Amino acid sequence: MGVSHISNRSGQRSQQWSRRGVLAVLGVVPAAVVTGCSGSADASEATGPAGTASATAPASVKAAAKKPAISVTPADGTRKAGFTSPVKVTVTDGTLASVTVAGNDGSTLAGSFGEARTTWTSTGNPYSGTKYTVTAMAEGAAAERTTFTTKSPGETFVGYFTPEANSTSGVGMPVSLNFTHAVADRAAVEKAITVTAEPAVEVVGHWFSDTRLDFRPETYWAAGTTVTLSLRLKDVEGADGVYGVQHKDVTFHIGREQISTVDLSAKRMTVRRDGATLATYPVSGGDADHTTWSGIMVISERFKQTRMESSTVGLGDEYDIADVPHAQRLTTSGTFIHGNYWASTAVFGSQNTSHGCVGLHDAKGADDNSVAGYEFYESSLLGDVVIVKNSGERTVDPANGLNGWNLSWARWKAGSAL
């Protein structure tokens, strides 16, 4: 086309060239304007490729883009979760506002938050065989719920206890537990059992074997004491893979104080009730070949009538009496204080003729309330103390019956695992 024409008269470019040049320039202006309208430097930094958040965005923008994420251990839906570890709740990109863990047995698990409130840990472990619902909420977010179920233990044990719940016993009654499985971790089991008294007194456990644990204070219980046995054995591992199942409180009461002293040299028994003499009875103890245990013994069983057979205590066929009246057990090995209707009345108070028991005059049928055997039986409670002296026999083994009072306080405490 040639070079653009410039009028010699005006000294300016032609109008045609000017319009084309302006349009060419205007053609790039919209792009520049769009770039300018996208904002200041802040806006350009907040927008990356395809409108996504830039790596250089401020922290406040990033935080607004993330939601708190809560995780729970055991995980949601777990069906055979362990029960020997605590429940844990963790949140990322936030802080925890609240956590509750509730079991389908009505129990709840307490717990505590970490310093930054990004974690929560239960203070105790969940129980076995229980379904739990965990409700956790992060600050500014809705509550989230998860569930898990703990597995059941493969093998279990229980402790059978004496005395019975809500019973009233004598001042010598210890709290005695016999376990259905040998206990290897005595400290763990003993720690899970407490015995408290009102009025308060120190109560300590003593292991007689790997299946028996007794509790007692230093001296006899005070009359009128209320004693509470608290069992927290559920899921306590007593031996490898063997767990306790009991979680309960048992209360029993101490009645009046009755302590009877049998002097087999004098062949008499003196019964004292709350410090005053209640009665004195003539008795007959073990003969020279079958001496009666000496020491402090506690009545552990009571029978209005019972059968006594010599073969059960290693004495062959020396006797078999079907209806021994008013029999009260003093040792596991077979020592009783009981009524005797087959011996002459003259024996009592003058001769020791038994096979090791302490006998009082009684009547066949156990219904004659005028005889010593009846009277003493009616005045007695489980847990009453019977002290035998001058029998010619050594002191009874403390484990032979409920007879731990024959141990000094120092020796008793030495038998604790704690």
C-alpha positions as CSV (number, residue, x, y, z in Angstrom):
1,M,0.0,0.0,0.0
2,G,2.9,2.4,0.4
3,V,3.9,4.7,3.3
4,S,1.2,6.5,5.2
5,H,0.5,9.9,3.8
6,I,1.2,13.1,5.8
7,S,-0.4,16.3,4.7
8,N,2.2,18.9,4.0
9,R,-0.3,21.5,5.1
10,S,-1.3,20.2,8.4
11,G,1.9,18.3,9.4
12,Q,-0.4,15.5,10.9
13,R,-0.9,11.9,10.0
14,S,-4.0,11.1,8.0
15,Q,-7.3,10.3,9.7
16,Q,-7.4,6.8,8.3
17,W,-4.1,5.8,9.8
18,S,-5.0,7.5,13.1
19,R,-8.2,5.4,13.5
20,R,-6.5,2.1,12.7
21,G,-3.7,2.9,15.1
22,V,-6.0,3.8,17.9
23,L,-8.0,0.6,17.4
24,A,-4.8,-1.4,17.5
25,V,-3.9,0.2,20.8
26,L,-7.4,-0.2,22.2
27,G,-7.3,-3.8,21.4
28,V,-4.7,-4.4,24.2
29,V,-6.3,-2.1,26.7
30,P,-9.1,-4.5,27.9
31,A,-6.5,-7.1,28.9
32,A,-4.6,-4.4,30.8
33,V,-7.8,-3.2,32.4
34,V,-8.8,-6.8,33.4
35,T,-5.4,-7.3,35.0
36,G,-5.7,-4.1,36.9
37,C,-9.3,-4.9,38.1
38,S,-8.2,-8.3,39.5
39,G,-7.1,-6.2,42.6
40,S,-4.0,-5.3,44.5
41,A,-1.1,-7.4,45.3
42,D,-3.1,-9.1,48.1
43,A,-5.7,-10.4,45.7
44,S,-3.2,-11.7,43.2
45,E,-1.4,-13.6,46.0
46,A,-4.7,-15.2,47.2
47,T,-5.5,-16.6,43.7
48,G,-3.4,-19.3,42.1
49,P,-4.0,-21.5,39.1
50,A,-7.6,-22.2,38.3
51,G,-8.7,-20.0,41.2
52,T,-7.2,-22.2,44.0
53,A,-5.7,-20.9,47.2
54,S,-2.1,-19.9,46.7
55,A,0.7,-21.4,48.8
56,T,1.5,-17.8,49.9
57,A,-2.1,-17.1,51.3
58,P,-2.3,-15.7,54.8
59,A,-2.8,-18.1,57.7
60,S,-6.3,-16.7,58.4
61,V,-7.4,-17.6,54.9
62,K,-5.9,-21.1,55.2
63,A,-7.6,-21.8,58.6
64,A,-11.0,-20.7,57.2
65,A,-10.6,-23.2,54.4
66,K,-10.0,-26.3,56.8
67,K,-12.4,-28.1,59.1
68,P,-11.5,-29.8,62.4
69,A,-11.0,-33.5,61.9
70,I,-11.7,-35.8,64.9
71,S,-10.3,-39.3,65.3
72,V,-11.2,-41.9,68.0
73,T,-9.3,-44.9,69.3
74,P,-10.7,-47.6,69.2
75,A,-11.9,-46.7,65.7
76,D,-15.6,-46.3,64.8
77,G,-17.3,-49.7,64.2
78,T,-14.6,-51.8,65.9
79,R,-16.4,-55.0,67.2
80,K,-13.7,-56.6,69.3
81,A,-11.8,-53.7,70.8
82,G,-9.3,-54.3,73.6
83,F,-10.2,-53.3,77.1
84,T,-6.8,-52.9,78.6
85,S,-6.0,-49.4,77.2
86,P,-7.7,-46.1,77.6
87,V,-10.0,-44.4,75.0
88,K,-8.3,-41.6,73.1
89,V,-9.8,-38.7,71.1
90,T,-7.7,-36.4,68.9
91,V,-8.5,-33.4,66.8
92,T,-6.5,-31.8,64.0
93,D,-7.1,-28.2,62.8
94,G,-9.1,-27.3,65.8
95,T,-9.6,-27.8,69.6
96,L,-11.9,-30.1,71.5
97,A,-14.9,-28.5,73.2
98,S,-16.4,-31.7,74.8
99,V,-16.1,-35.5,74.9
100,T,-18.4,-38.1,76.5
101,V,-17.9,-41.9,76.4
102,A,-21.0,-43.8,77.5
103,G,-21.4,-47.6,77.7
104,N,-24.6,-49.5,77.1
105,D,-24.4,-50.8,80.7
106,G,-25.1,-47.2,81.9
107,S,-21.5,-46.5,82.8
108,T,-19.4,-43.5,81.6
109,L,-15.7,-43.0,81.3
110,A,-14.2,-39.9,82.8
111,G,-11.2,-38.4,81.1
112,S,-9.0,-35.3,80.7
113,F,-7.9,-33.0,77.9
114,G,-4.4,-32.4,76.9
115,E,-2.9,-28.9,77.6
116,A,-3.7,-27.7,74.1
117,R,-7.2,-29.4,74.1
118,T,-6.3,-31.3,70.9
119,T,-6.4,-34.6,72.8
120,W,-8.7,-36.3,75.4
121,T,-7.8,-39.5,77.2
122,S,-10.0,-41.6,79.5
123,T,-8.7,-41.9,83.0
124,G,-9.8,-45.6,83.1
125,N,-10.0,-48.4,80.6
126,P,-13.3,-49.4,79.0
127,Y,-15.0,-52.5,80.4
128,S,-15.0,-55.8,78.5
129,G,-18.1,-56.9,76.6
130,T,-19.5,-53.4,76.4
131,K,-20.7,-51.2,73.6
132,Y,-19.6,-47.6,73.8
133,T,-20.7,-44.4,72.1
134,V,-18.2,-41.6,71.9
135,T,-19.6,-38.1,71.4
136,A,-16.9,-35.5,70.6
137,M,-17.3,-31.9,69.5
138,A,-14.6,-29.5,68.2
139,E,-15.0,-25.8,68.8
140,G,-17.2,-24.2,66.2
141,A,-18.3,-27.6,64.7
142,A,-21.1,-30.1,65.1
143,A,-20.8,-33.1,67.5
144,E,-19.6,-36.3,66.0
145,R,-20.5,-39.8,67.2
146,T,-18.6,-43.1,66.9
147,T,-19.2,-46.5,68.4
148,F,-17.1,-49.5,69.3
149,T,-17.6,-52.7,71.2
150,T,-15.0,-54.3,73.5
151,K,-14.3,-58.0,73.4
152,S,-15.1,-60.4,76.2
153,P,-12.3,-62.0,78.2
154,G,-11.5,-65.6,77.4
155,E,-11.1,-66.8,81.1
156,T,-12.4,-65.2,84.3
157,F,-12.3,-65.4,88.0
158,V,-14.4,-64.3,91.0
159,G,-13.9,-63.9,94.7
160,Y,-16.4,-65.6,97.0
161,F,-16.6,-63.5,100.1
162,T,-17.4,-64.0,103.8
163,P,-19.5,-62.6,105.5
164,E,-22.7,-62.3,103.5
165,A,-24.0,-59.0,102.4
166,N,-26.2,-57.1,105.0
167,S,-25.4,-59.7,107.6
168,T,-24.6,-59.0,111.3
169,S,-21.5,-60.7,112.6
170,G,-19.4,-60.8,115.8
171,V,-16.3,-58.6,116.4
172,G,-13.9,-61.3,115.2
173,M,-15.3,-61.7,111.7
174,P,-12.6,-61.0,109.0
175,V,-13.5,-60.2,105.4
176,S,-12.3,-63.4,103.6
177,L,-12.2,-63.9,99.9
178,N,-11.6,-67.2,98.1
179,F,-10.8,-66.9,94.4
180,T,-11.9,-69.4,91.7
181,H,-8.5,-69.2,90.0
182,A,-5.0,-68.9,91.4
183,V,-3.9,-65.3,91.5
184,A,-0.4,-64.6,90.0
185,D,-0.6,-60.8,90.2
186,R,-1.5,-60.4,93.9
187,A,-0.7,-56.7,94.0
188,A,-3.1,-55.9,91.1
189,V,-5.9,-57.9,92.7
190,E,-5.4,-56.6,96.2
191,K,-5.3,-53.0,94.9
192,A,-8.7,-53.6,93.3
193,I,-10.2,-54.6,96.7
194,T,-10.8,-52.2,99.6
195,V,-12.3,-52.7,103.0
196,T,-13.4,-49.6,104.9
197,A,-15.0,-49.2,108.3
198,E,-17.3,-46.7,110.1
199,P,-16.0,-45.7,112.6
200,A,-12.8,-45.6,110.6
201,V,-9.9,-47.9,111.3
202,E,-7.0,-49.2,109.3
203,V,-7.8,-52.4,107.5
204,V,-5.1,-54.5,105.8
205,G,-5.1,-57.5,103.5
206,H,-3.2,-60.7,104.1
207,W,-2.6,-63.5,101.5
208,F,-2.9,-67.0,103.0
209,S,-2.4,-68.6,99.5
210,D,-2.8,-67.7,95.9
211,T,-6.5,-68.2,96.2
212,R,-7.3,-66.7,99.6
213,L,-7.1,-63.1,100.8
214,D,-8.4,-61.9,104.2
215,F,-8.8,-58.4,105.6
216,R,-8.8,-57.3,109.2
217,P,-8.0,-54.4,111.5
218,E,-5.2,-54.5,114.1
219,T,-7.7,-55.5,116.9
220,Y,-11.2,-56.8,116.9
221,W,-13.9,-54.6,115.2
222,A,-15.7,-52.2,117.6
223,A,-19.2,-53.2,118.4
224,G,-21.7,-51.4,116.0
225,T,-19.2,-51.0,113.2
226,T,-20.3,-50.9,109.6
227,V,-17.9,-52.5,107.2
228,T,-17.9,-52.1,103.4
229,L,-16.2,-54.4,101.0
230,S,-15.6,-52.7,97.6
231,L,-14.7,-55.0,94.7
232,R,-13.3,-53.4,91.6
233,L,-12.0,-56.6,90.0
234,K,-13.7,-56.3,86.6
235,D,-11.1,-56.7,83.9
236,V,-8.2,-56.9,86.5
237,E,-5.8,-59.4,85.2
238,G,-5.2,-61.8,88.1
239,A,-3.2,-64.3,86.1
240,D,-2.0,-64.4,82.5
241,G,-5.2,-64.0,80.3
242,V,-7.5,-64.5,83.4
243,Y,-9.6,-61.4,84.3
244,G,-11.9,-60.6,87.2
245,V,-15.6,-59.9,86.6
246,Q,-16.9,-58.3,89.9
247,H,-17.7,-54.6,90.3
248,K,-19.8,-54.2,93.5
249,D,-20.0,-52.9,97.0
250,V,-21.0,-55.2,99.9
251,T,-21.9,-53.9,103.4
252,F,-22.2,-55.9,106.6
253,H,-22.5,-55.0,110.2
254,I,-20.8,-55.8,113.5
255,G,-23.1,-56.5,116.4
256,R,-22.4,-56.7,120.1
257,E,-19.0,-57.9,121.3
258,Q,-19.0,-61.4,122.6
259,I,-15.8,-63.2,123.5
260,S,-15.7,-66.6,125.1
261,T,-12.7,-68.1,126.8
262,V,-12.4,-71.9,127.2
263,D,-9.9,-73.0,129.8
264,L,-9.4,-76.7,129.3
265,S,-7.4,-77.0,132.5
266,A,-10.3,-75.7,134.5
267,K,-12.8,-77.3,132.0
268,R,-14.9,-74.2,132.0
269,M,-15.9,-71.5,129.5
270,T,-16.6,-67.9,130.4
271,V,-18.8,-65.9,128.0
272,R,-18.3,-62.1,128.2
273,R,-20.7,-59.7,126.4
274,D,-19.6,-56.1,125.9
275,G,-17.1,-56.5,128.7
276,A,-19.4,-58.1,131.3
277,T,-19.7,-61.8,132.1
278,L,-22.8,-63.2,130.5
279,A,-22.5,-66.9,131.5
280,T,-20.1,-69.6,132.7
281,Y,-20.5,-73.2,131.4
282,P,-18.8,-76.5,132.3
283,V,-17.2,-78.0,129.2
284,S,-15.2,-81.1,128.0
285,G,-12.3,-80.7,125.5
286,G,-10.1,-83.1,123.6
287,D,-8.5,-86.0,125.5
288,A,-4.8,-86.6,125.7
289,D,-4.7,-88.4,122.3
290,H,-6.9,-85.8,120.5
291,T,-6.0,-82.5,122.0
292,T,-7.9,-79.3,121.1
293,W,-6.2,-76.6,119.2
294,S,-5.3,-73.6,121.4
295,G,-5.5,-69.9,120.3
296,I,-8.0,-67.4,119.0
297,M,-10.7,-69.0,116.9
298,V,-13.8,-67.5,115.2
299,I,-17.2,-69.1,114.6
300,S,-17.4,-69.6,110.9
301,E,-20.5,-71.9,110.5
302,R,-23.5,-72.7,112.7
303,F,-25.8,-75.7,112.6
304,K,-28.7,-76.5,114.8
305,Q,-28.0,-80.1,114.1
306,T,-25.4,-81.8,111.9
307,R,-23.8,-85.1,111.2
308,M,-20.2,-85.7,112.5
309,E,-18.3,-88.6,111.1
310,S,-14.7,-89.5,112.2
311,S,-13.6,-90.6,108.7
312,T,-13.9,-87.0,107.4
313,V,-11.2,-85.8,109.9
314,G,-8.8,-88.7,109.4
315,L,-10.0,-90.7,112.5
316,G,-11.2,-93.8,110.7
317,D,-14.5,-95.2,112.0
318,E,-14.3,-94.0,115.6
319,Y,-17.6,-92.3,115.6
320,D,-20.6,-91.4,113.4
321,I,-23.2,-89.2,115.0
322,A,-26.1,-88.1,112.8
323,D,-27.6,-85.4,115.0
324,V,-25.0,-83.5,116.8
325,P,-26.9,-80.5,118.3
326,H,-25.9,-76.8,118.3
327,A,-22.6,-77.2,116.4
328,Q,-20.5,-74.2,115.6
329,R,-17.4,-74.5,113.5
330,L,-14.1,-73.1,114.8
331,T,-11.6,-74.6,112.2
332,T,-11.7,-75.8,108.6
333,S,-10.1,-79.1,109.8
334,G,-13.1,-80.0,111.9
335,T,-12.9,-78.4,115.3
336,F,-16.4,-77.4,116.7
337,I,-17.9,-76.1,119.9
338,H,-21.1,-78.1,120.1
339,G,-23.7,-79.7,122.3
340,N,-23.2,-83.3,123.5
341,Y,-26.1,-85.5,124.6
342,W,-24.4,-88.9,124.6
343,A,-21.8,-88.2,127.4
344,S,-22.7,-88.4,131.1
345,T,-23.6,-85.0,132.6
346,A,-20.8,-85.6,135.1
347,V,-18.1,-85.4,132.3
348,F,-18.7,-81.7,131.8
349,G,-16.4,-79.6,134.0
350,S,-14.4,-82.6,135.2
351,Q,-12.9,-84.5,132.2
352,N,-11.6,-83.8,128.7
353,T,-13.0,-86.8,126.7
354,S,-13.6,-85.6,123.1
355,H,-11.8,-86.1,119.8
356,G,-10.7,-82.5,119.8
357,C,-14.0,-80.5,119.9
358,V,-15.3,-78.5,122.8
359,G,-18.5,-80.0,124.2
360,L,-21.3,-78.6,126.3
361,H,-24.1,-80.6,127.9
362,D,-27.1,-80.8,125.6
363,A,-30.3,-82.8,124.8
364,K,-31.1,-85.0,121.8
365,G,-33.2,-83.1,119.3
366,A,-31.7,-79.7,120.0
367,D,-34.9,-78.3,121.4
368,D,-34.3,-78.2,125.1
369,N,-33.7,-74.6,126.0
370,S,-32.6,-75.4,129.6
371,V,-29.3,-77.0,128.6
372,A,-25.9,-75.2,128.2
373,G,-25.5,-76.3,124.5
374,Y,-28.8,-74.6,123.6
375,E,-28.1,-71.4,125.6
376,F,-24.6,-70.9,124.2
377,Y,-25.8,-71.5,120.6
378,E,-28.7,-69.1,121.0
379,S,-26.3,-66.4,122.3
380,S,-23.8,-66.7,119.5
381,L,-23.2,-65.1,116.1
382,L,-21.0,-65.9,113.2
383,G,-17.8,-64.0,113.8
384,D,-17.9,-64.4,117.6
385,V,-14.5,-65.1,119.2
386,V,-13.7,-68.3,121.1
387,I,-10.3,-68.4,122.8
388,V,-9.0,-71.8,123.9
389,K,-6.2,-72.0,126.4
390,N,-4.4,-74.8,128.4
391,S,-5.4,-77.4,125.9
392,G,-2.0,-79.1,125.7
393,E,-2.0,-78.4,121.9
394,R,-0.1,-75.8,119.9
395,T,-1.7,-72.7,118.5
396,V,-4.0,-73.2,115.6
397,D,-2.7,-72.3,112.1
398,P,-4.1,-68.9,111.3
399,A,-5.2,-70.2,107.9
400,N,-7.2,-73.1,109.5
401,G,-10.5,-71.3,109.6
402,L,-11.0,-67.6,110.0
403,N,-8.3,-67.4,112.6
404,G,-5.9,-64.8,111.4
405,W,-6.1,-63.1,114.8
406,N,-3.3,-65.5,115.9
407,L,-0.9,-63.4,113.8
408,S,0.7,-60.2,115.2
409,W,-0.2,-57.0,113.4
410,A,3.4,-56.8,112.0
411,R,3.2,-60.4,110.6
412,W,-0.3,-59.7,109.3
413,K,0.8,-56.6,107.4
414,A,3.8,-58.5,106.0
415,G,1.3,-60.7,104.2
416,S,0.0,-57.9,102.1
417,A,1.1,-57.5,98.5
418,L,0.9,-53.7,98.6
